[in-house]
């Protein structure tokens, strides 16, 4: 199982604008979900490439950092 820091490093390989400080605000489950989504975006588009959004999240979300 990947550590939180390993997941963050992998996310930053796909999304170089994702700042470490921002990513550290999220728990491992949320980071893993985001990494999975980023990996799916690298697949060629077409019938074989599908991504199924988990039922516990709406199509559009935003997050505010907690102080």
C-alpha positions as CSV (number, residue, x, y, z in Angstrom):
1,X,0.0,0.0,0.0
2,X,1.3,3.4,-0.9
3,X,2.0,6.0,1.8
4,X,0.4,9.4,1.6
5,X,3.7,11.0,0.5
6,X,4.1,8.4,-2.3
7,X,0.6,9.2,-3.5
8,X,1.4,12.9,-3.4
9,X,4.6,12.4,-5.4
10,X,2.7,10.4,-8.0
11,X,0.0,13.1,-8.3
12,X,2.7,15.7,-8.8
13,X,4.1,13.7,-11.7
14,X,0.7,14.0,-13.5
15,X,-0.2,17.5,-12.2
16,X,2.9,19.6,-11.7
17,X,0.9,22.6,-10.6
18,X,-0.5,20.7,-7.5
19,X,1.3,22.2,-4.6
20,X,2.6,20.0,-1.8
21,X,1.0,22.2,0.9
22,X,-2.4,21.9,-0.8
23,X,-2.2,18.1,-1.3
24,X,-1.2,17.5,2.3
25,X,-4.5,18.9,3.5
26,X,-6.4,15.8,2.1
27,X,-6.6,12.4,3.6
28,X,-5.1,9.3,1.9
29,X,-8.4,8.1,0.5
30,X,-9.1,11.4,-1.2
31,X,-5.6,11.6,-2.6
32,X,-5.8,8.0,-3.9
33,X,-9.2,8.7,-5.6
34,X,-7.7,11.8,-7.3
35,X,-4.6,9.8,-8.4
36,X,-6.8,7.1,-9.9
37,X,-8.8,9.8,-11.8
38,X,-5.6,11.3,-13.1
39,X,-4.3,7.9,-14.3
40,X,-7.6,7.3,-16.2
41,X,-7.2,10.6,-18.0
42,X,-4.0,9.3,-19.5
43,X,-5.9,6.5,-21.3
44,X,-6.7,7.0,-24.9
45,X,-10.3,8.2,-25.3
46,X,-12.7,5.7,-26.8
47,X,-14.9,2.8,-26.0
48,X,-12.3,1.0,-23.9
49,X,-11.5,4.0,-21.7
50,X,-14.1,4.6,-19.0
51,X,-14.1,6.1,-15.6
52,X,-16.9,5.6,-13.2
53,X,-17.4,8.2,-10.6
54,X,-18.0,6.7,-7.2
55,X,-21.6,7.2,-5.9
56,X,-20.6,9.1,-2.8
57,X,-19.4,12.2,-4.7
58,X,-21.4,14.6,-6.9
59,X,-20.2,15.4,-10.4
60,X,-18.8,18.8,-9.3
61,X,-17.1,19.4,-6.0
62,X,-14.9,22.0,-4.4
63,X,-12.9,22.0,-1.3
64,X,-11.9,24.8,1.0
65,X,-8.8,24.4,3.2
66,X,-9.4,24.3,6.9
67,X,-7.5,26.8,8.9
